[in-house]
Amino acid sequence: MMSSVRPLNITADRNQRLLIIYWDDQHESRYPFDGLRAVCPCVVCRGGHSHMGQAPDPWVVRATPESELSLEEIHAVGAYAIQLTWSDGHSTGIYSWEYLRAACPCEVCLID
């Protein structure tokens, strides 16, 4: 994973239920909504402060079954992250660029 990569463009494709990020190193990440929600980095979803800072599992992002969950809003958090609001009311996860890149479920990233 490259900690210095930054997104050039972020798109929520609600028809395909994907968050698509084009990175400044020309990589494209396509995150299923349910998979991103499953790896939410907030303290509640991670199971307490002792589990904070752990890398996301891209296999979970890839394999989480699709549900009726939808992405309602995306907010920038400074110049380092986004905060996502989900249709289940959850909105406390702050997804840093580093965290999102580590969560990329594409074939290339899964091999690395």
BELDAHU-V430732 format. One record per run of one state. SS is the DSSP state (~ for helix, > for strand, _ for the rest). FROM is the first residue (numbers start at 1). LEN is the number of residues. Records with the same first field share a line. If there is no record, write none. Layout:
# BELDAHU-V430732
SS: FROM-LEN / FROM-LEN
This chain:
# BELDAHU-V430732
_: 1-6 / 14-4 / 24-4 / 39-4 / 47-2 / 52-6 / 64-7 / 78-3 / 87-7 / 103-4 / 112-1
>: 7-7 / 18-6 / 28-5 / 71-7 / 81-6 / 94-3
~: 33-6 / 43-4 / 49-3 / 58-6 / 97-6 / 107-5
